[in-house]
């Protein structure tokens, strides 16, 4: 058989029916994606990326390691911190505020944590000192 995919012999490699190049059919169930699924997946991805940015930036070293702001929550590793931040930013019940420049503030009253996602600059998360009894 000739190696040229445009050669007539190659087009008939699966029996007597001529086959056009690229006409192979993929078998199996192919699940279509709806717009809602796509939006949900986009939200999850955004939450993951924001949490990753926070955990890998200055925040972990400064607020988790040095100041131990999250020690009472049992958070001491980057992985724990990233998961914690992701739960906050992906929770639709968490209060969100947005400034004119597009910065988003996530205010978690249950853990007294603020996560900031700035349009410009690095994202951060911290727990203000105890004088703040309510974030909202």
Buried (B, 14 or more C-beta within 10 A) or exposed (E): EEEEEEEEEBBEEEEEEEBEEEEEEEEEEEEEEEEEEEEEEEEEEEBBBBBBBBBBBEBBEEBBBEEEBBEEBEBEEBEBBBBBBBBBBBBEEBEEEEEEEEBBBBBBEEBBBBBBBBEEEEBBBBBEEEEEEEBE
